[in-house]
Amino acid sequence: MTQEDQKIIVEPKKKVKPNLPKMFKVLVLNDDFTPMEFVVDVLMKVFTKTEDEATRIMLKIHTEGMAICGIYPYEIAETKMNQVLKLAKEAQHPLQSIIEKI
């Protein structure tokens, strides 16, 4: 068998897509008792928002009943939600936070 008779078959490589983590929205819910200043402070501490960003989000929470404060993989979203709840409980405010899958 000569080299011309031998053929090498090369199969195209399959494209491998990385497994991206499922993402979750962290929402803060409005209530009639938590001071707006406290909400702004929490948004700045937990979500590293600027004062202007935190104020805009707080106003959206106040007028629309809730707002997205960030989008993260599950473990981070859960941690952020729990940080909000802990700060609210320590300050004796009823502020609530939830996560929702995107």
C-alpha positions in Angstrom: 0.0 0.0 0.0 1.4 3.3 -1.0 1.0 6.6 0.8 -1.4 7.7 -1.8 -3.7 4.8 -1.0 -3.9 5.6 2.6 -6.3 8.3 3.6 -6.6 9.9 6.9 -10.1 10.8 8.0 -10.3 13.7 10.3 -13.6 14.3 12.1 -14.4 17.9 12.9 -14.1 18.7 16.5 -17.3 19.1 18.3 -17.8 22.5 19.8 -17.8 22.3 23.5 -19.9 24.9 25.2 -19.0 25.8 28.7 -21.6 25.0 31.3 -22.6 28.4 32.4 -24.2 28.6 35.8 -27.9 29.3 36.1 -28.5 32.9 37.0 -30.8 34.3 39.7 -32.3 37.8 40.3 -32.0 39.2 43.8 -35.1 41.2 44.5 -35.8 43.5 47.4 -39.5 44.0 48.3 -41.2 47.2 49.4 -42.8 47.5 52.8 -44.5 50.4 54.6 -42.1 50.5 57.6 -38.4 50.3 56.5 -36.9 53.7 56.2 -35.8 54.6 52.7 -32.3 55.6 54.0 -31.9 52.2 55.4 -32.7 50.6 52.1 -30.2 52.8 50.3 -27.5 51.9 52.9 -28.3 48.1 52.4 -28.0 48.4 48.7 -24.7 50.2 48.9 -23.3 47.6 51.4 -24.6 44.4 50.0 -24.7 45.1 46.3 -21.8 47.7 46.2 -24.0 50.3 44.5 -23.2 54.0 44.4 -25.4 56.3 46.4 -27.1 57.4 43.2 -27.6 53.8 42.0 -28.9 52.7 45.4 -31.3 55.7 45.5 -32.7 54.9 42.0 -33.2 51.2 43.0 -34.8 52.2 46.3 -37.3 54.5 44.5 -38.2 51.7 42.1 -38.8 49.4 45.1 -40.9 52.1 46.7 -43.0 52.9 43.6 -43.2 49.4 41.9 -43.2 47.1 45.0 -39.9 45.5 44.2 -36.7 45.9 42.2 -33.9 43.7 40.9 -30.7 44.6 42.8 -28.4 42.2 41.0 -28.1 39.0 39.0 -25.8 36.3 40.2 -25.2 32.5 40.2 -27.3 30.8 42.8 -24.8 30.6 45.7 -24.0 34.3 45.4 -27.6 35.3 45.0 -28.6 33.3 48.1 -25.7 35.0 50.1 -26.8 38.5 49.0 -30.4 37.8 49.9 -29.4 36.5 53.3 -27.2 39.5 53.9 -30.2 41.8 53.2 -32.3 39.8 55.6 -29.7 39.7 58.3 -29.1 43.5 58.2 -32.8 44.1 58.3 -33.3 41.8 61.2 -30.4 43.4 63.1 -32.0 46.8 62.6 -35.4 45.5 63.5 -36.9 46.3 60.0 -39.2 44.1 58.1 -37.3 44.5 54.8 -37.6 41.3 52.7 -35.5 40.0 49.8 -36.1 37.0 47.5 -34.3 35.3 44.6 -35.9 34.2 41.4 -34.4 32.0 38.6 -34.0 33.8 35.3 
